[in-house]
Amino acid sequence: MSQKQIIGHRFLADLGVLTLEIHFESEERMTFTVIKGGELVPDGHTETVAITTAEIRPDVYLTSWKEVSGATITHLEDFERGLLYSRITLPDGTPLALTGTIGPLD
């Protein structure tokens, strides 16, 4: 899946304690909606963020952003295998490492 094939589409990211709908609006902009936030973020929270994305190899992307809360997130999105590796630094500096799945919603 090329970056152009991802743009304009929505994906379900299931990281166990955290489930999100991710919409890649452009190469520089993404909106996420929290479906299940666990104790990390309220269910239903929606935010549009500026992203940086690098293609690691075909169908694998490294995407990062900073949220309004101050949290920083880096995702390794492997669309070929449907795997998602997420590294989060919470506003208080606490690091989290989550692994799950990612798949198309549309």
HUKA-V523552 format. One record per residue. N is the residue number from 1. RES is the residue in one small letter. SS is DSSP state (@ for helix, = for strand, . for the rest). BURIAL is I if it has 24 or more other ideal C-beta (glycine too) atoms within 12 Angstrom, else O. Layout:
N|RES|SS|BURIAL ; N|RES|SS|BURIAL
//
This chain:
1|m|.|I ; 2|s|.|O ; 3|q|@|I ; 4|k|@|O ; 5|q|@|O ; 6|i|@|I ; 7|i|.|O ; 8|g|.|O ; 9|h|.|I ; 10|r|=|O ; 11|f|=|I ; 12|l|=|I ; 13|a|=|I ; 14|d|=|I ; 15|l|.|I ; 16|g|.|O ; 17|v|.|O ; 18|l|.|I ; 19|t|=|I ; 20|l|=|I ; 21|e|=|I ; 22|i|=|I ; 23|h|=|I ; 24|f|=|I ; 25|e|=|O ; 26|s|=|O ; 27|e|.|O ; 28|e|.|O ; 29|r|=|O ; 30|m|=|I ; 31|t|=|I ; 32|f|=|I ; 33|t|=|I ; 34|v|=|I ; 35|i|=|I ; 36|k|=|O ; 37|g|.|O ; 38|g|.|O ; 39|e|.|O ; 40|l|.|I ; 41|v|.|I ; 42|p|.|O ; 43|d|.|O ; 44|g|.|O ; 45|h|.|I ; 46|t|=|O ; 47|e|=|I ; 48|t|=|O ; 49|v|=|I ; 50|a|=|O ; 51|i|=|I ; 52|t|=|O ; 53|t|=|I ; 54|a|=|O ; 55|e|=|O ; 56|i|=|O ; 57|r|=|O ; 58|p|.|O ; 59|d|.|O ; 60|v|=|I ; 61|y|=|I ; 62|l|=|O ; 63|t|=|I ; 64|s|=|I ; 65|w|=|I ; 66|k|=|O ; 67|e|.|I ; 68|v|.|O ; 69|s|.|O ; 70|g|.|O ; 71|a|.|I ; 72|t|=|I ; 73|i|=|I ; 74|t|=|I ; 75|h|=|I ; 76|l|=|I ; 77|e|=|I ; 78|d|=|I ; 79|f|.|I ; 80|e|.|O ; 81|r|.|O ; 82|g|.|O ; 83|l|=|O ; 84|l|=|I ; 85|y|=|I ; 86|s|=|I ; 87|r|=|O ; 88|i|=|I ; 89|t|=|O ; 90|l|.|O ; 91|p|.|O ; 92|d|.|O ; 93|g|.|O ; 94|t|.|O ; 95|p|=|O ; 96|l|=|I ; 97|a|=|O ; 98|l|=|I ; 99|t|=|I ; 100|g|=|I ; 101|t|=|O ; 102|i|=|I ; 103|g|=|I ; 104|p|=|O ; 105|l|.|O ; 106|d|.|O
//
